């Protein structure tokens, strides 16, 4: 853990997987056991974390709440999981690490163990999203929240596609490869389409217009094919 020295700022950040339901700064209480934060210090009462949010993500929560969040059991939880990152003393060149990393990611995306992941997960969501108005007890609140997660806070949606698009763009500067350029081009397109999906989902919740969810499902169906093609190209590196 980050060590205490009488202040909340100390030495080594620690990654924690926990249930965001118990974190004090989450005003909307929804269980999600796959949430990950970086803890950089603590004092007698509070833990100091980096998470999605304002002020560069610097937030705090009570030690009691953090303990409950780390101990929670249920879907996607990993009881008390923590991890640190240590760089080896002698690093191989970025070029030697980039291609194996991209190929591993592509293989996982193209061969998901369950239908909720990878391109199959996107296709499944495309079939399910037109029903979201009926499935929610409070679509005016739930659907804009889901859209915000897609766009700004979650691993599924535009946020991570933007990150991966930019990673591929930097990789192209180091490795001149047609498959890499194809992957970058397709993920540039995908990121834009995920923003459209989020906007349609939010609008459906605010207006109650089911047709917007039908449109979102159509875009998701297209995204499943685009990202499948992107990862197929990247798997050929």
Backbone as a ProteinNet text record, in pm:
[ID]
protein_1_A
[PRIMARY]
XXXXXXXXXXXXXXXXXXXXXXXXXXXXXXXXXXXXXXXXXXXXXXXXXXXXXXXXXXXXXXXXXXXXXXXXXXXXXXXXXXXXXXXXXXXXXXXXXXXXXXXXXXXXXXXXXXXXXXXXXXXXXXXXXXXXXXXXXXXXXXXXXXXXXXXXXXXXXXXXXXXXXXXXXXXXXXXXXXXXXXXXXXXXXXXXXXXXXXXXXXXXXXXXXXXXXXXXXXXXXXXXXXXXXXXXXXXXX
[TERTIARY]
82.7	0	87	25.8	95.8	117.6	237.8	272.4	239.2	204.9	166.7	288.9	294.7	402	350.1	219.4	159.1	89.5	102.9	29.7	-38	-127.1	-194.9	-115.1	-2.7	75.8	197.5	207.2	322.3	366.9	434	536.7	487.8	421.6	400.4	252.4	195.4	53.7	26.2	-94.3	-137.1	-270.1	-279.8	-405.9	-496.2	-624.6	-722	-843.8	-887.4	-1015.3	-1118.4	-1234	-1332	-1470.8	-1569.5	-1707.4	-1733.3	-1759.7	-1774.1	-1893.5	-1986.4	-2105.1	-2067.2	-1958.3	-1922.6	-1832	-1795	-1707.1	-1788.5	-1742.6	-1820	-1851.4	-1761.8	-1779.1	-1869.2	-1917	-2014.7	-2154	-2216.8	-2349.9	-2457.7	-2436.5	-2532.1	-2486.6	-2569.3	-2530.5	-2572.9	-2478.2	-2498	-2378.6	-2404.7	-2295.2	-2222.1	-2090.2	-2004.3	-1871.2	-1851	-1734.8	-1609.7	-1616.3	-1498.8	-1430.5	-1463.8	-1406.3	-1261.7	-1175	-1033.1	-992.6	-923.3	-871.6	-723.6	-655.6	-518.2	-519	-466	-456.8	-314.9	-304.1	-170.1	-139.6	-232.9	-203.5	-324.9	-303.9	-414.3	-370.3	-470	-443.2	-530.6	-559.4	-632.8	-777.3	-834.5	-976.2	-1003	-922.2	-954.5	-842.9	-885.4	-792.1	-798.3	-685	-674.3	-647.3	-738.3	-742.3	-736.6	-701.5	-717.8	-825.6	-929	-1042.8	-1094.2	-1186.1	-1247.5	-1320.2	-1293.7	-1364.3	-1290.6	-1340.3	-1278.4	-1146.2	-1081.8	-952.2	-850.6	-856	-762.5	-789.5	-908.4	-945.6	-905.4	-851.8	-811.2	-935.3	-958.6	-1076.4	-1035	-1127.4	-1101.6	-1226.8	-1207.3	-1318.3	-1276.7	-1373.7	-1339.5	-1271.3	-1184.3	-1119.8	-1222.1	-1329.4	-1433.2	-1504.4	-1537.1	-1600.7	-1510.5	-1381.1	-1285.9	-1276	-1276.3	-1269	-1390.7	-1509.3	-1630.4	-1623.8	-1573.9	-1564.1	-1470.4	-1359.5	-1261.9	-1308.7	-1394	-1437.2	-1565.8	-1630.4	-1759.9	-1748.3	-1854	-1861.8	-1976.6	-1966.6	-2071.4	-2010.6	-2092.7	-2044.3	-1927.4	-1824.1	-1704.6	-1614.6	-1647.7	-1563	-1438.5	-1335.5	-1211.6	-1167.3	-1208.5	-1196.5	-1054	-1040.5	-914.2	-801.3	-833.8	-726.4	-652.7	-520.7	-436.5	-317.7	-258.5	-143	-59.8	67.3	158.1	227.4	287.1	357.7	504.7	590.7	734.5	799.5	869.2	936.9	1066.4	1096.2	1224	1340.4	1455.6	1572.7	1619.2	1605.6	1646.1	1524.8	1476.7	1357.1	1394.9	1314.4	1328.3	1269.7	1295.8	1249.6	1096.5	1033	887.3	839.6	914.2	873.2	861.3	950.7	948.6	830.7	778.2	667.8	531.7	525.9	397.3	323.9	392.7	323.6	269.8	347.5	288.3	169.5	175.1	64.2	-61.4	-46.3	-161.5	-220.6	-136.2	-185.1	-257.7	-209	-275.9	-413.8	-422.3	-550.5	-647	-597.7	-682.3	-734.7	-648.7	-690.7	-801.8	-788.3	-891.3	-1023.3	-1016.9	-1137.3	-1207.1	-1127.6	-1184	-1229.4	-1180.6	-1213.6	-1261.4	-1371.7	-1418.4	-1470.2	-1447.5	-1493.5	-1643.9	-1709.4	-1854.6	-1907.4	-2038.7	-2098.8	-2109.8	-2077.2	-2085.7	-1959.6	-1856.2	-1727.1	-1692.3	-1596.9	-1547.2	-1654.5	-1632.8	-1729	-1863.1	-1861.9	-1988.2	-2068.7	-2000.4	-2069	-2132.9	-2063.8	-2121.7	-2246.2	-2238.7	-2354.7	-2470.6	-2441.4	-2546.6	-2612.1	-2531.3	-2586.2	-2672.4	-2631.8	-2711.7	-2852	-2863.5	-2994.8	-3074.9	-3004.2	-3072.7	-3111.6	-3033.9	-3054.3	-3192.8	-3258.8	-3393.4	-3495.1	-3464.6	-3557.7	-3531.3	-3433.3	-3389.2	-3496.6	-3582.6	-3688.7	-3781.2	-3808.9	-3897.5	-3827.9	-3697.3	-3624.5	-3593.7	-3598.7	-3563	-3687	-3677.7	-3785.3	-3779.1	-3663.9	-3646.7	-3556.5	-3606.1	-3520.1	-3469.1	-3542.4	-3496.9	-3366.6	-3344.4	-3220.4	-3119.7	-3169.2	-3078.9	-3010.8	-3083.4	-3024.6	-2920	-2945	-2836.8	-2714.1	-2735.4	-2620.2	-2541.3	-2611.4	-2542.7	-2466.4	-2525.6	-2458.9	-2333.9	-2342.7	-2225.9	-2112.7	-2146.5	-2043.7	-1977.1	-2055.4	-1998.7	-1901.2	-1939.8	-1865.5	-1750.4	-1765.9	-1672	-1607.6	-1668	-1621	-1601.3	-1656	-1652.4	-1558.1	-1534	-1444.5	-1512.1	-1642.6	-1714	-1767.2	-1726	-1776.4	-1666.1	-1695.9	-1602.1	-1474.4	-1485.6	-1368.7	-1248.7	-1264.4	-1151.6	-1118.6	-1217.3	-1183.9	-1096.8	-1124.5	-1038.7	-896.1	-883.5	-750.7	-679	-751.8	-687	-654.1	-741.8	-713.2	-583.4	-565.8	-445.5	-321.3	-337.7	-225.8	-181.8	-278.8	-244.5	-178.8	-224.5	-163.3	-16.6	13.8	153.2	233.4	169.7	240	276.8	188.1	215.7	340.3	365.8	485.1	613.4	602.5	719.4	732.1	617.7	617.1	535.4	599	529.8	472.2	341.2	278.3	135.3	98.9	-33.2	-145.9	-127.4	-231.4	-251.9	-143.4	-152.4	-225.2	-196.6	-266.2	-414.8	-448.6	-589.4	-661	-596.7	-656.4	-680.9	-583	-597.7	-713.3	-722.9	-829.7	-967.5	-980.8	-1109.7	-1147.1	-1047.2	-1079.9	-1108.3	-1054.7	-1093.3	-1241.4	-1286	-1427.8	-1512.9	-1465.6	-1542	-1563	-1460.1	-1472.5	-1582.8	-1589.7	-1694.2	-1832.2	-1845.1	-1975.6	-2020.1	-1925.5	-1962.7	-2016.9	-1963.9	-2018.4	-2162.2	-2190.1	-2327.1	-2419.5	-2371.7	-2452.9	-2488.3	-2388.6	-2413	-2515.9	-2505.2	-2600.1	-2741.7	-2754.9	-2887.1	-2947.7	-2866.2	-2915.9	-2961.3	-2880.8	-2918.6	-3047.4	-3058.1	-3178.1	-3301.8	-3285.1	-3399.3	-3448.3	-3354.9	-3395.2	-3465.2	-3415.9	-3473.5	-3608.5	-3628.6	-3751.1	-3851.2	-3801.4	-3887.8	-3912.2	-3832.6	-3848.4	-3773.3	-3847.6	-3785.7	-3712.4	-3751.2	-3686.8	-3538.5	-3502	-3361.3	-3280.1	-3341.9	-3272.6	-3260.4	-3359.5	-3348.8	-3231	-3217.9	-3105.3	-2972.7	-2970.5	-2847.3	-2811.9	-2912	-2886	-2828.1	-2876	-2824	-2677.5	-2642.9	-2503.9	-2415.5	-2465.5	-2388.6	-2363.8	-2462.1	-2443.5	-2329.3	-2328.5	-2219.8	-2086.5	-2086.2	-1963.8	-1906.7	-1991.9	-1944.6	-1860.9	-1906.7	-1834.5	-1705.9	-1714.7	-1597.7	-1485.3	-1519.6	-1415.9	-1364.7	-1451.4	-1405.2	-1301.8	-1331.8	-1237.9	-1107.6	-1119.1	-998.9	-909.2	-968.6	-889.3	-836.7	-910.2	-858.2	-733.7	-735.8	-617.6	-501.4	-529.8	-423.6	-369.1	-451.8	-403.6	-302.9	-296.2	-205	-69.5	-49.6	79.4	196.1
-119.6	0	125.7	236.1	363	384.9	422	427.6	563.3	563.1	684.3	746.9	880.3	948.4	1074.4	1073.9	1190.4	1280.6	1251.9	1325.3	1223.8	1272.7	1180.7	1155.6	1222.4	1201.5	1115.9	999.3	917.4	844.3	736.8	692.6	623.6	512.5	429.9	403.7	449.9	423.8	273.8	235.3	95.5	87.5	-1.4	-25	-112.5	-76.2	-153.1	-181.9	-307.7	-341.3	-350.9	-286	-277	-250	-245.9	-216.2	-67.5	6.5	151.6	194	104.1	135.7	198.1	154	194.7	318	374.1	490.5	616.4	698.8	814	912.6	927.2	1030.8	986	860.8	816.6	850.7	952.2	993.3	896.6	829.3	729.4	592.3	527.6	402.4	283.1	233.8	115.9	23.8	-105.6	-199.9	-226.8	-210.5	-247.8	-293.8	-424.6	-483.2	-484.2	-435.9	-433.2	-298.2	-210.4	-75.8	-81.3	0.7	5	149.1	171.5	304	291.2	404.9	409.6	482.5	418.2	479.5	531.1	661.1	718.6	762.7	742.9	777.2	763.4	777.7	775.1	840.2	876.7	924.7	845.5	899.4	822.1	793.9	875.1	860.7	830.4	885.4	881.8	820.6	766.6	721.2	820	842	939	862.9	883.7	800.7	884.9	820.1	876.1	794.3	863.2	797.6	890.9	844	929.2	1043.2	1166.4	1277.3	1407.6	1513.4	1645.5	1653	1767.2	1789.9	1681.2	1635.6	1532.7	1397.4	1381.7	1253.1	1235.5	1338.9	1327.4	1331.5	1223.5	1211.7	1146.6	1146.3	1078.8	1005.5	903.2	827.6	778.7	746.2	701.4	565.1	539.9	409.2	298.6	327.4	226.1	192.7	296.2	271.8	196.8	232.5	162.7	16.1	-13.4	-152.7	-231.1	-171.3	-239.6	-260.4	-159.6	-169.8	-281.8	-297.4	-400.4	-540.3	-549.7	-680.8	-730.2	-647.7	-683.4	-811	-890.1	-1011.9	-997.3	-1062.6	-1055.8	-1050.9	-1022.3	-1021.6	-927.3	-976.8	-902.5	-859.9	-895.4	-855.2	-943.4	-889.1	-963	-924.9	-1001.5	-963.8	-923.1	-797.6	-741.4	-742.4	-740.7	-740.2	-606.7	-614.6	-496	-530.3	-428.4	-453.7	-326	-345.6	-235.5	-263	-160.2	-172.8	-138.8	-230.7	-209.6	-226.2	-125	-133.5	-211.3	-301.8	-373.9	-278.5	-317.8	-229.9	-209.2	-312	-298.7	-327.6	-225.5	-238	-273.6	-360.2	-384.5	-265.3	-255.8	-141.4	-143.6	-24.9	-22	-103.8	-100.2	-176.2	-325	-376.8	-519.6	-556.3	-458.3	-486.5	-455.5	-361.9	-315.6	-425.1	-490.3	-589	-706.3	-769.2	-877.3	-830.5	-709	-658.5	-640.3	-583	-561.3	-694.6	-789.6	-920.1	-994	-982.7	-1045.7	-984.9	-851.5	-782.7	-823.8	-830.3	-867.5	-1010.2	-1100.5	-1239.6	-1250.4	-1175.6	-1179	-1122.9	-1019	-957.4	-1049.3	-1116.8	-1202.1	-1337.7	-1379	-1511	-1497.9	-1426.6	-1404.3	-1533.7	-1555	-1678.3	-1683.7	-1566.9	-1560.4	-1455.2	-1459.7	-1372.9	-1227.6	-1197	-1058.6	-978.5	-1042.1	-976.6	-968.1	-879.8	-870.6	-827.4	-861.1	-822.2	-890.3	-1008.8	-1076	-998.3	-937.5	-856.7	-733.1	-670.8	-554.2	-595.6	-708.8	-756.9	-791.6	-851.2	-882.5	-754.8	-653.1	-525.1	-462.5	-477.4	-423.9	-484	-611.6	-676.3	-635.6	-605.9	-578.2	-431.8	-339.1	-197.9	-145.3	-194.4	-142.4	-170.7	-262.5	-297.9	-220.9	-131.2	-71.1	15.2	78.5	158.4	70.4	-49.9	-140.8	-206.2	-223.9	-294.3	-205.2	-75.3	16.3	67	73.8	133.9	285.8	339.6	484.8	521.2	506	529.2	671.9	770	908.5	927.5	845.4	851.8	746.2	624.1	512.5	524.5	564.8	566.5	677.3	800.7	899.3	858	785.7	737.8	635.8	542.9	445.1	514.3	618.6	693.6	763.2	818.3	885.3	787.2	665.2	563.6	528.6	517.9	488.7	598.4	721.3	833.4	881.6	873.2	942.2	858	745.5	681	531.3	465.1	319.6	261.3	131.5	64.4	32.8	34.6	7.7	136.3	173.5	294.7	379	508	595.7	619.1	623.4	659.6	571.2	440.5	351.5	337.5	356.7	356.6	477.1	589.9	707	678.5	614.4	580.7	484.3	382.6	282.8	342.1	426.4	497.2	575.2	648.5	730.6	643.3	531.2	437.8	383.7	347.1	294.9	402.9	528.1	638.3	655.1	647	656.6	536.6	419.5	298.9	307.9	366.8	382.6	468.1	562.2	646.5	566.2	454.4	372	252.4	202.4	80.6	106.9	105.2	128.1	-5.1	-22.4	-150.2	-123.6	-183.2	-156.9	-205.8	-319.5	-371.2	-277.1	-220.2	-126	0.9	48.6	166.7	138.7	17.7	-18.6	-19.6	-80.7	-84.1	55.1	144.6	282.6	352.1	336.2	400.9	352.1	222	166.7	205.7	213.7	255.5	405.4	483.8	624.3	635.1	553.3	550.4	498	392.8	332.3	429.4	505.1	600	701	749.9	846.6	783.8	660.5	593.6	563.4	531.4	509.6	636.6	751.7	879.1	896.2	855.6	860.9	769.5	649.7	556.9	617.9	675.4	735.6	847.6	930	1040.3	988.1	883.7	826.4	764	694.7	634	740.8	846.6	955.3	1021.9	1047	1111.9	1024.6	894	803.8	809.1	814.2	822.9	953.2	1062	1193.3	1213.8	1153.9	1177.7	1063	942.4	824.6	772.8	818	780	650.3	540.5	410	402.2	484.2	480.2	514.4	598.5	633.8	512.4	423.6	301.4	204	202.7	121.5	170.7	303.1	360.6	325	331.1	294.9	149.3	61.4	-79.2	-99.1	-20.7	-30.2	13	120.5	166.3	63.5	3.1	-99.7	-221.4	-258.2	-369.3	-336.8	-212.4	-169.5	-170.8	-126.8	-124.3	-263.4	-361.2	-497.7	-541.3	-506.9	-545.4	-462.2	-332.4	-246.5	-291.5	-315.4	-353	-494.8	-582.6	-716	-704.6	-621.2	-601.9	-538.5	-444.1	-378.6	-478.9	-560.7	-657.2	-769.9	-805.1	-903.2	-850.1	-722.3	-661.5	-659.1	-619.2	-609.3	-746.7	-850.1	-985.5	-1035.9	-969.9	-1013.2	-942.5	-860.2	-791.3	-891
0	0	0	-41.3	-24.4	123.9	160	301.1	361.8	490.8	561.1	628.5	624.8	695.8	764.5	803.5	866	765.8	636.8	533.9	444.6	353.2	263.4	135.9	117	-4.8	29	-33	-5.4	-128.2	-112.3	-205	-332.1	-320.8	-438.8	-460.9	-572.8	-598.5	-609.6	-566.9	-571.2	-644.4	-741.9	-809.9	-724.4	-716.5	-639.1	-725.6	-728.9	-790.6	-679.2	-700.2	-592.7	-650.2	-561.1	-598.9	-575.8	-682.8	-673.5	-588.5	-560.5	-480.1	-345.6	-285	-149.1	-142.9	-257	-257.4	-230.4	-137.7	-92.6	-204.9	-301.3	-403	-518.3	-516.1	-614.9	-563.8	-622.4	-576.9	-621.8	-734.7	-782.9	-735.1	-655.5	-592.8	-678.9	-755	-839.3	-817.3	-792.7	-771.6	-903.3	-900.2	-1011.9	-955.6	-955.2	-891.4	-975.3	-1098.9	-1184.5	-1189.5	-1095.1	-1095.1	-1044.7	-1105.6	-1067.5	-1041	-932	-895.7	-862.8	-854.6	-804.9	-671.1	-567.7	-436	-416.3	-382.8	-368	-225.6	-131.1	7	95.8	226	321.4	451.5	533.8	668.1	765	882.6	983.3	942.8	852.7	819.5	672.8	584.2	442.1	358.5	244.6	141.2	25.5	-39.7	-147.8	-277.7	-374.4	-494.5	-619.8	-729.1	-862.9	-933.2	-979.5	-1043.8	-1152.4	-1233.3	-1333.7	-1264.9	-1308.7	-1248	-1264	-1197.9	-1209.8	-1135.4	-1145.2	-1080.4	-1115.1	-1239.1	-1281.6	-1219	-1161.2	-1103.5	-959	-893.1	-753.2	-663.9	-588.5	-503.1	-371.4	-275.5	-149.2	-105.4	-22.6	33.5	171.3	254.8	390	384.3	480	487.9	507.4	583.7	605.5	475.4	397.1	268.5	173.1	173.9	88.1	126.9	256	301.6	253.5	261.9	213.5	62.7	-9.2	-154.8	-197.1	-123.6	-158.5	-120.1	-17.3	31.8	-33.6	-113.9	-172.3	-255.2	-251.7	-333.1	-432.5	-544.4	-646	-784.7	-887.2	-1025.5	-1045.6	-1109.3	-1150.9	-1035.2	-912.3	-800.2	-791.8	-729	-703.8	-564	-466.9	-326.2	-290.2	-248	-197.7	-300.9	-429.1	-529.1	-527.7	-527.1	-539.7	-628.2	-687.3	-772.4	-785.6	-811.9	-840.6	-972.5	-1029.2	-1156.3	-1133.1	-1171.7	-1159	-1295.3	-1340.8	-1469.7	-1454.4	-1546.9	-1540	-1561.1	-1512.4	-1520.3	-1663.7	-1747.7	-1888	-1975.8	-2043	-2126	-2269.1	-2328.9	-2472.1	-2546.1	-2673.9	-2752.2	-2762.5	-2774.4	-2790.3	-2908.9	-3018	-3135.7	-3105.2	-3021.7	-2990.4	-2898.9	-2826.2	-2734.9	-2794.8	-2887.1	-2939.1	-3015.5	-3108.3	-3192.9	-3111.8	-3021.3	-2940.5	-2857.1	-2802.9	-2721.9	-2806.4	-2925.6	-3013.6	-3057.4	-3091.9	-3136.8	-3023.8	-2900.1	-2786.9	-2765.1	-2773.5	-2759	-2870.2	-2992.3	-3105.6	-3090.4	-3045.8	-3028.1	-2923.3	-2813.7	-2709.5	-2761.3	-2842.4	-2896.5	-2996.8	-3078.6	-3184	-3133	-3018.1	-2962.7	-2818.5	-2795.8	-2658.4	-2596.8	-2467.2	-2402.6	-2383.1	-2375.8	-2362.2	-2458.1	-2484.7	-2586	-2542.2	-2418.2	-2370.4	-2402	-2456.6	-2476	-2624.5	-2655.3	-2791.7	-2889.9	-3016.9	-3119.3	-3098.3	-3037.5	-3008	-2904.9	-2808.7	-2709.3	-2770.2	-2865.6	-2933.6	-3011	-3079.2	-3155.4	-3062.7	-2948.5	-2852	-2801	-2772.6	-2728.2	-2836.9	-2962.5	-3073.1	-3073.2	-3037.2	-3032.8	-2909.7	-2799.3	-2673.3	-2655.3	-2711.1	-2681	-2719.8	-2826.9	-2855.1	-2744.3	-2650.9	-2543.3	-2414	-2413.2	-2287.6	-2222.2	-2299.2	-2237.5	-2154.2	-2203.2	-2130.9	-2011.7	-2021.3	-1915.3	-1795.4	-1814.1	-1706.6	-1633.4	-1500.6	-1420.8	-1425.4	-1458.3	-1463.5	-1580.8	-1704.9	-1822.3	-1832.6	-1781.4	-1788.2	-1711.5	-1608.5	-1532	-1578.1	-1602.2	-1630.2	-1766	-1870.1	-2003.6	-2020.3	-1973	-1979.4	-1898.5	-1786.6	-1709.5	-1790.8	-1856.6	-1941.1	-2053	-2110.1	-2216.9	-2165.5	-2044.3	-1986.3	-1961.8	-1919.2	-1900.4	-2032.8	-2138.8	-2270.7	-2314.2	-2289.9	-2347.2	-2260.1	-2126.6	-2039.7	-1931	-1893.2	-1770.5	-1779.3	-1876.7	-1876.2	-1979.4	-1969.3	-2063	-2195.5	-2200	-2323.8	-2382.9	-2502.3	-2563.7	-2623.1	-2642.9	-2711.9	-2632.3	-2498.6	-2418.4	-2450.2	-2443	-2465.9	-2613.6	-2701.7	-2845.1	-2878.8	-2816.3	-2837.4	-2791.6	-2674.7	-2624.1	-2718.6	-2764.7	-2850	-2986.3	-3037.9	-3164.1	-3152.4	-3042.3	-3025.6	-3005.8	-2935.1	-2919.7	-3055.6	-3139.5	-3271.8	-3357.5	-3342.2	-3418.2	-3379.3	-3250.4	-3206.2	-3254	-3255	-3299.8	-3446.5	-3526.6	-3669.4	-3691.2	-3599.8	-3612.8	-3591.1	-3519.9	-3490.6	-3584.5	-3631.6	-3713.1	-3838.9	-3952.1	-4079.8	-4127.5	-4107.7	-4139.6	-4188.6	-4300.3	-4359.5	-4269.1	-4201.5	-4112.5	-3992.9	-3945.3	-3834.5	-3878.6	-3998.6	-4050	-4068.3	-4113.8	-4129.3	-3995	-3894.6	-3761.5	-3707	-3725.6	-3678.1	-3748.8	-3879.2	-3955.4	-3909.8	-3889.5	-3849.4	-3706.8	-3617.9	-3481.8	-3472.9	-3564.5	-3573.3	-3607.2	-3701.6	-3738	-3623.1	-3557.1	-3448.3	-3332.8	-3297.6	-3186.1	-3212.9	-3335.8	-3372	-3362.2	-3406.2	-3403	-3260.1	-3170.5	-3030.2	-2967.7	-3005.9	-2957.8	-3006.1	-3129	-3180.8	-3100.7	-3068.5	-2989.7	-2854.2	-2787.2	-2656.1	-2665.9	-2768.2	-2785.5	-2809.5	-2887.4	-2915.2	-2789.1	-2711	-2587.4	-2489.1	-2474.1	-2383.5	-2430.1	-2558.5	-2611.6	-2592.7	-2607.3	-2586.7	-2443.5	-2348.1	-2208.4	-2176.6	-2233.4	-2204.6	-2270.8	-2390	-2466.2	-2460	-2425.2	-2429.7	-2569.9	-2666	-2806.4	-2834.3	-2851.1	-2872.4	-3005.8	-3102.1	-3233.5	-3223.8	-3127.3	-3110.4	-3064.6	-2987.8	-2947	-3064.2	-3151.8	-3273.2	-3357.2	-3367.8	-3441.4	-3374.5	-3241.8	-3169.1	-3195.2	-3198.2	-3227.5	-3366.1	-3461.4	-3598	-3604.1	-3532.7	-3530.3	-3460.5	-3352.6	-3282.5	-3371.7	-3449.4	-3543.6	-3641.1	-3690.7	-3779	-3705.6	-3580	-3501.9	-3479.3	-3460.7	-3442.9	-3563.1	-3681.8	-3803.2	-3820.5	-3790.4	-3806	-3712.7	-3586.9	-3491	-3517.7	-3567.1	-3606	-3718	-3817.6	-3928.5	-3879.5	-3786.9	-3734.1	-3663.8	-3577.9	-3502.9	-3592	-3694.5	-3791	-3857.2	-3895.6	-3956.8	-3856.5	-3732.8	-3631.8	-3594.9	-3604	-3571.3	-3674.5	-3789.7	-3898.3	-3889.6	-3788	-3775.5	-3770.9
[MASK]
+++++++++++++++++++++++++++++++++++++++++++++++++++++++++++++++++++++++++++++++++++++++++++++++++++++++++++++++++++++++++++++++++++++++++++++++++++++++++++++++++++++++++++++++++++++++++++++++++++++++++++++++++++++++++++++++++++++++++++++

